[in-house]
Amino acid sequence: MPWLEFAIRVARDAVPEAEELLEALGALSVTLEDEADHPVLEPDPGTTPLWPVVQVRGLFESDVDKDLLLAALHGRLGSDRPDRVCWREVGDRDWVRAWMDRFRPMRFGRRLWIVPGGMTIPPDPDHVVLELDPGLAFGTGTHATTALCLEWLDAQPAVAGTVVDYGCGSGVLGIAAALLGARRVVGVDNDPQALEATAANAARNGVNDRVSCRAPDAFSERNADVVLANILAGPLKALAPSLIACAKAGAPIVLSGILAAQADEVASAYEPLCDRIGTTVKEGWARLDLHKR
């Protein structure tokens, strides 16, 4: 059956009031969307950051009195700005499936694939398949920063020994490393939800016996063969001593989550003890390839 969706355009501070108003008027669900293009890349644990201007959308049954609802919204929000409120008819659909349909199997490099659940790719002995659905923890392969790291992993002739995935999110990088041959993977994240997601995804891909999860205060690795960190420029600079310390001499340290313009600044935090091998840029984001001396 069709539905009616009413959207209210408000500043971020007014979002709670708008949500309460739609719910009081009988909205079956309320969702929040970015009014413009203000990406929120990596929120702090336990926070729900919002954009400067937010579309607060309420979904109502089709038989609701549209005119009365509009009058009620304008009565509370003020009639001097009618453009703040709009409505549309929405057809019936499987909303979860519609959201998932935006995702397709993705290949990174020559052999590494990420495949959402319920989808398949043609069988090939050279394919390495990581099954992963989009989730709350950051990292599905769709963002350029994650893709840069996956492409680096795929390009290695062998991924062996111990791999550290610092800021593991969904575990996508560490699990990919395990599927590519890593003997042991340690995922580190300060968000308990990320650690839970990594453990669940590792089990789903049959590598949970080689993937362990740690909070930063419980992490003490000092002899890693590969260190991966897909975070953001600020934390990467602050974490430089820790990330360098956990790698063995000669080990690659691969950093992403960096805007191209920030690459030199981040690299400078590692240069006293690392050699800069190269920088790869994708969609305005950079990956730094370092080796510990």
One Martini backbone bead per residue (centre of mass of N, CA, C, O) as a GRO file, in nm:
protein
  293
    1MET     BB    1   0.100   0.032   0.015
    2PRO     BB    2   0.076   0.352   0.041
    3TRP     BB    3   0.247   0.651   0.144
    4LEU     BB    4   0.325   0.924   0.367
    5GLU     BB    5   0.573   1.186   0.340
    6PHE     BB    6   0.717   1.399   0.586
    7ALA     BB    7   0.921   1.698   0.567
    8ILE     BB    8   1.168   1.857   0.781
    9ARG     BB    9   1.352   2.157   0.792
   10VAL     BB   10   1.640   2.165   1.012
   11ALA     BB   11   1.826   2.226   1.258
   12ARG     BB   12   2.005   2.032   1.467
   13ASP     BB   13   1.878   2.147   1.740
   14ALA     BB   14   1.565   2.072   1.624
   15VAL     BB   15   1.532   1.762   1.599
   16PRO     BB   16   1.383   1.661   1.856
   17GLU     BB   17   1.126   1.831   1.807
   18ALA     BB   18   1.055   1.709   1.529
   19GLU     BB   19   1.027   1.419   1.618
   20GLU     BB   20   0.804   1.461   1.831
   21LEU     BB   21   0.596   1.581   1.638
   22LEU     BB   22   0.563   1.339   1.443
   23GLU     BB   23   0.489   1.132   1.661
   24ALA     BB   24   0.237   1.288   1.775
   25LEU     BB   25   0.097   1.267   1.471
   26GLY     BB   26   0.164   0.941   1.386
   27ALA     BB   27   0.426   0.832   1.315
   28LEU     BB   28   0.576   0.527   1.224
   29SER     BB   29   0.838   0.688   1.127
   30VAL     BB   30   1.181   0.822   1.180
   31THR     BB   31   1.408   1.013   0.978
   32LEU     BB   32   1.749   1.102   0.887
   33GLU     BB   33   1.885   1.367   0.672
   34ASP     BB   34   2.081   1.515   0.454
   35GLU     BB   35   2.049   1.824   0.298
   36ALA     BB   36   2.334   1.792   0.177
   37ASP     BB   37   2.709   1.772   0.198
   38HIS     BB   38   2.787   1.630   0.520
   39PRO     BB   39   3.005   1.426   0.614
   40VAL     BB   40   3.021   1.145   0.846
   41LEU     BB   41   3.287   0.942   0.910
   42GLU     BB   42   3.386   0.918   1.247
   43PRO     BB   43   3.242   0.861   1.519
   44ASP     BB   44   3.209   0.860   1.834
   45PRO     BB   45   3.143   0.670   2.077
   46GLY     BB   46   2.794   0.713   2.146
   47THR     BB   47   2.736   0.891   1.899
   48THR     BB   48   2.509   1.138   1.708
   49PRO     BB   49   2.583   1.291   1.449
   50LEU     BB   50   2.501   1.598   1.279
   51TRP     BB   51   2.393   1.807   1.059
   52PRO     BB   52   2.329   2.133   1.008
   53VAL     BB   53   2.106   2.020   0.804
   54VAL     BB   54   1.782   1.856   0.844
   55GLN     BB   55   1.588   1.579   0.744
   56VAL     BB   56   1.271   1.515   0.881
   57ARG     BB   57   1.110   1.196   0.848
   58GLY     BB   58   0.765   1.100   0.809
   59LEU     BB   59   0.560   0.808   0.828
   60PHE     BB   60   0.237   0.755   0.679
   61GLU     BB   61  -0.062   0.679   0.630
   62SER     BB   62  -0.269   0.726   0.353
   63ASP     BB   63  -0.538   0.822   0.538
   64VAL     BB   64  -0.433   1.074   0.615
   65ASP     BB   65  -0.480   1.409   0.687
   66LYS     BB   66  -0.302   1.624   0.513
   67ASP     BB   67  -0.411   1.908   0.587
   68LEU     BB   68  -0.397   1.875   0.895
   69LEU     BB   69  -0.096   1.812   0.909
   70LEU     BB   70   0.008   2.073   0.781
   71ALA     BB   71  -0.124   2.263   0.985
   72ALA     BB   72   0.024   2.151   1.233
   73LEU     BB   73   0.312   2.207   1.136
   74HIS     BB   74   0.279   2.514   1.085
   75GLY     BB   75   0.183   2.582   1.373
   76ARG     BB   76   0.466   2.498   1.504
   77LEU     BB   77   0.679   2.629   1.280
   78GLY     BB   78   0.542   2.826   1.097
   79SER     BB   79   0.403   3.019   0.817
   80ASP     BB   80   0.664   3.181   0.696
   81ARG     BB   81   0.793   2.868   0.619
   82PRO     BB   82   0.673   2.651   0.392
   83ASP     BB   83   0.953   2.514   0.288
   84ARG     BB   84   1.001   2.326   0.548
   85VAL     BB   85   0.755   2.169   0.416
   86CYS     BB   86   0.699   1.833   0.288
   87TRP     BB   87   0.548   1.601   0.044
   88ARG     BB   88   0.487   1.240  -0.029
   89GLU     BB   89   0.451   0.962  -0.215
   90VAL     BB   90   0.491   0.612  -0.111
   91GLY     BB   91   0.570   0.316  -0.198
   92ASP     BB   92   0.562  -0.007  -0.163
   93ARG     BB   93   0.831  -0.181   0.026
   94ASP     BB   94   1.141  -0.328   0.081
   95TRP     BB   95   1.354  -0.153   0.265
   96VAL     BB   96   1.596  -0.337   0.319
   97ARG     BB   97   1.631  -0.435   0.026
   98ALA     BB   98   1.663  -0.156  -0.103
   99TRP     BB   99   1.924  -0.089   0.046
  100MET     BB  100   2.088  -0.345  -0.042
  101ASP     BB  101   2.067  -0.297  -0.361
  102ARG     BB  102   2.315  -0.090  -0.368
  103PHE     BB  103   2.473  -0.354  -0.344
  104ARG     BB  104   2.772  -0.514  -0.473
  105PRO     BB  105   2.997  -0.683  -0.599
  106MET     BB  106   3.354  -0.638  -0.524
  107ARG     BB  107   3.665  -0.554  -0.669
  108PHE     BB  108   4.018  -0.592  -0.554
  109GLY     BB  109   4.195  -0.610  -0.795
  110ARG     BB  110   4.235  -0.945  -0.894
  111ARG     BB  111   4.095  -1.142  -0.633
  112LEU     BB  112   3.934  -0.951  -0.445
  113TRP     BB  113   3.619  -0.997  -0.274
  114ILE     BB  114   3.300  -0.839  -0.206
  115VAL     BB  115   3.004  -1.013  -0.071
  116PRO     BB  116   2.694  -1.002  -0.027
  117GLY     BB  117   2.442  -1.144   0.105
  118GLY     BB  118   2.292  -1.355  -0.147
  119MET     BB  119   2.541  -1.336  -0.326
  120THR     BB  120   2.726  -1.392  -0.637
  121ILE     BB  121   3.002  -1.538  -0.808
  122PRO     BB  122   3.192  -1.664  -1.024
  123PRO     BB  123   3.375  -1.930  -1.029
  124ASP     BB  124   3.721  -1.912  -0.895
  125PRO     BB  125   4.031  -2.009  -0.784
  126ASP     BB  126   4.140  -1.696  -0.757
  127HIS     BB  127   3.925  -1.624  -0.568
  128VAL     BB  128   3.862  -1.395  -0.293
  129VAL     BB  129   3.601  -1.427  -0.051
  130LEU     BB  130   3.412  -1.169   0.113
  131GLU     BB  131   3.157  -1.173   0.345
  132LEU     BB  132   2.952  -0.867   0.344
  133ASP     BB  133   2.761  -0.636   0.518
  134PRO     BB  134   2.616  -0.363   0.575
  135GLY     BB  135   2.693  -0.151   0.861
  136LEU     BB  136   2.775   0.029   1.143
  137ALA     BB  137   3.051  -0.041   1.094
  138PHE     BB  138   3.322   0.063   0.957
  139GLY     BB  139   3.355  -0.110   0.656
  140THR     BB  140   3.278  -0.233   0.310
  141GLY     BB  141   3.448  -0.097   0.049
  142THR     BB  142   3.304   0.175  -0.060
  143HIS     BB  143   3.536   0.329   0.042
  144ALA     BB  144   3.833   0.455  -0.055
  145THR     BB  145   4.000   0.383   0.198
  146THR     BB  146   3.937   0.079   0.192
  147ALA     BB  147   4.015   0.018  -0.100
  148LEU     BB  148   4.317   0.087  -0.074
  149CYS     BB  149   4.380  -0.148   0.124
  150LEU     BB  150   4.274  -0.386  -0.043
  151GLU     BB  151   4.464  -0.337  -0.284
  152TRP     BB  152   4.721  -0.385  -0.127
  153LEU     BB  153   4.668  -0.675  -0.040
  154ASP     BB  154   4.630  -0.795  -0.327
  155ALA     BB  155   4.934  -0.708  -0.423
  156GLN     BB  156   5.046  -0.923  -0.250
  157PRO     BB  157   5.215  -1.217  -0.277
  158ALA     BB  158   5.206  -1.225   0.052
  159VAL     BB  159   5.011  -1.299   0.355
  160ALA     BB  160   5.177  -1.311   0.660
  161GLY     BB  161   5.157  -1.376   0.972
  162THR     BB  162   5.114  -1.073   1.144
  163VAL     BB  163   4.813  -0.872   1.165
  164VAL     BB  164   4.725  -0.531   1.200
  165ASP     BB  165   4.394  -0.382   1.274
  166TYR     BB  166   4.364  -0.045   1.315
  167GLY     BB  167   4.051   0.026   1.322
  168CYS     BB  168   3.849  -0.220   1.223
  169GLY     BB  169   3.546  -0.222   1.262
  170SER     BB  170   3.431  -0.478   1.060
  171GLY     BB  171   3.715  -0.633   0.965
  172VAL     BB  172   3.788  -0.630   0.658
  173LEU     BB  173   4.102  -0.625   0.656
  174GLY     BB  174   4.170  -0.865   0.842
  175ILE     BB  175   4.004  -1.078   0.690
  176ALA     BB  176   4.145  -1.049   0.421
  177ALA     BB  177   4.422  -1.132   0.530
  178ALA     BB  178   4.336  -1.417   0.617
  179LEU     BB  179   4.239  -1.511   0.330
  180LEU     BB  180   4.548  -1.443   0.220
  181GLY     BB  181   4.728  -1.597   0.484
  182ALA     BB  182   4.718  -1.509   0.761
  183ARG     BB  183   4.793  -1.644   1.071
  184ARG     BB  184   4.743  -1.355   1.222
  185VAL     BB  185   4.485  -1.142   1.376
  186VAL     BB  186   4.457  -0.796   1.498
  187GLY     BB  187   4.189  -0.624   1.631
  188VAL     BB  188   4.146  -0.264   1.676
  189ASP     BB  189   3.914  -0.092   1.908
  190ASN     BB  190   3.710   0.158   2.088
  191ASP     BB  191   3.456  -0.003   1.977
  192PRO     BB  192   3.252  -0.255   2.072
  193GLN     BB  193   3.093  -0.285   1.806
  194ALA     BB  194   3.340  -0.344   1.628
  195LEU     BB  195   3.436  -0.601   1.772
  196GLU     BB  196   3.175  -0.756   1.721
  197ALA     BB  197   3.178  -0.738   1.413
  198THR     BB  198   3.448  -0.876   1.365
  199ALA     BB  199   3.381  -1.148   1.495
  200ALA     BB  200   3.132  -1.214   1.317
  201ASN     BB  201   3.279  -1.192   1.037
  202ALA     BB  202   3.492  -1.404   1.089
  203ALA     BB  203   3.296  -1.640   1.127
  204ARG     BB  204   3.151  -1.615   0.851
  205ASN     BB  205   3.458  -1.661   0.704
  206GLY     BB  206   3.631  -1.885   0.871
  207VAL     BB  207   3.860  -1.694   1.074
  208ASN     BB  208   3.827  -1.697   1.397
  209ASP     BB  209   4.101  -1.859   1.467
  210ARG     BB  210   4.280  -1.581   1.353
  211VAL     BB  211   4.083  -1.371   1.499
  212SER     BB  212   4.131  -1.093   1.709
  213CYS     BB  213   4.018  -0.875   1.982
  214ARG     BB  214   4.089  -0.524   2.079
  215ALA     BB  215   4.151  -0.298   2.295
  216PRO     BB  216   4.387  -0.062   2.334
  217ASP     BB  217   4.446  -0.139   2.649
  218ALA     BB  218   4.491  -0.465   2.536
  219PHE     BB  219   4.735  -0.383   2.353
  220SER     BB  220   5.081  -0.557   2.281
  221GLU     BB  221   5.205  -0.556   2.016
  222ARG     BB  222   5.570  -0.615   1.879
  223ASN     BB  223   5.566  -0.830   1.591
  224ALA     BB  224   5.454  -0.727   1.326
  225ASP     BB  225   5.430  -0.774   0.971
  226VAL     BB  226   5.155  -0.598   0.964
  227VAL     BB  227   5.018  -0.257   0.934
  228LEU     BB  228   4.684  -0.139   0.971
  229ALA     BB  229   4.533   0.205   0.915
  230ASN     BB  230   4.186   0.318   0.903
  231ILE     BB  231   4.120   0.641   0.975
  232LEU     BB  232   4.261   0.945   1.068
  233ALA     BB  233   4.483   1.190   1.075
  234GLY     BB  234   4.493   1.261   1.374
  235PRO     BB  235   4.518   0.971   1.498
  236LEU     BB  236   4.767   0.886   1.330
  237LYS     BB  237   4.959   1.087   1.462
  238ALA     BB  238   4.912   1.002   1.762
  239LEU     BB  239   4.980   0.679   1.690
  240ALA     BB  240   5.268   0.646   1.584
  241PRO     BB  241   5.425   0.509   1.820
  242SER     BB  242   5.237   0.255   1.838
  243LEU     BB  243   5.252   0.154   1.540
  244ILE     BB  244   5.557   0.124   1.530
  245ALA     BB  245   5.595  -0.066   1.783
  246CYS     BB  246   5.417  -0.316   1.660
  247ALA     BB  247   5.646  -0.337   1.454
  248LYS     BB  248   5.868  -0.480   1.276
  249ALA     BB  249   6.143  -0.482   1.118
  250GLY     BB  250   6.042  -0.401   0.782
  251ALA     BB  251   5.756  -0.339   0.812
  252PRO     BB  252   5.455  -0.266   0.696
  253ILE     BB  253   5.284   0.060   0.690
  254VAL     BB  254   4.932   0.121   0.649
  255LEU     BB  255   4.772   0.429   0.556
  256SER     BB  256   4.441   0.565   0.613
  257GLY     BB  257   4.205   0.835   0.607
  258ILE     BB  258   4.341   1.045   0.402
  259LEU     BB  259   4.387   1.329   0.277
  260ALA     BB  260   4.586   1.430   0.032
  261ALA     BB  261   4.670   1.703   0.188
  262GLN     BB  262   4.771   1.515   0.455
  263ALA     BB  263   5.009   1.323   0.391
  264ASP     BB  264   5.269   1.477   0.479
  265GLU     BB  265   5.187   1.524   0.773
  266VAL     BB  266   5.166   1.225   0.851
  267ALA     BB  267   5.446   1.124   0.758
  268SER     BB  268   5.615   1.301   0.959
  269ALA     BB  269   5.539   1.120   1.215
  270TYR     BB  270   5.717   0.858   1.082
  271GLU     BB  271   6.010   0.934   0.968
  272PRO     BB  272   6.215   0.868   1.202
  273LEU     BB  273   6.127   0.525   1.158
  274CYS     BB  274   6.041   0.566   0.847
  275ASP     BB  275   5.977   0.471   0.520
  276ARG     BB  276   5.870   0.616   0.220
  277ILE     BB  277   5.733   0.448  -0.055
  278GLY     BB  278   5.426   0.570  -0.090
  279THR     BB  279   5.144   0.725  -0.280
  280THR     BB  280   4.786   0.683  -0.290
  281VAL     BB  281   4.516   0.804  -0.495
  282LYS     BB  282   4.150   0.828  -0.414
  283GLU     BB  283   3.906   1.046  -0.430
  284GLY     BB  284   4.105   1.237  -0.236
  285TRP     BB  285   4.249   0.992  -0.115
  286ALA     BB  286   4.503   0.842   0.099
  287ARG     BB  287   4.792   0.621   0.081
  288LEU     BB  288   5.039   0.505   0.304
  289ASP     BB  289   5.367   0.369   0.238
  290LEU     BB  290   5.549   0.196   0.485
  291HIS     BB  291   5.872   0.138   0.655
  292LYS     BB  292   6.034  -0.006   0.898
  293ARG     BB  293   6.367   0.025   1.006
   0.00000   0.00000   0.00000
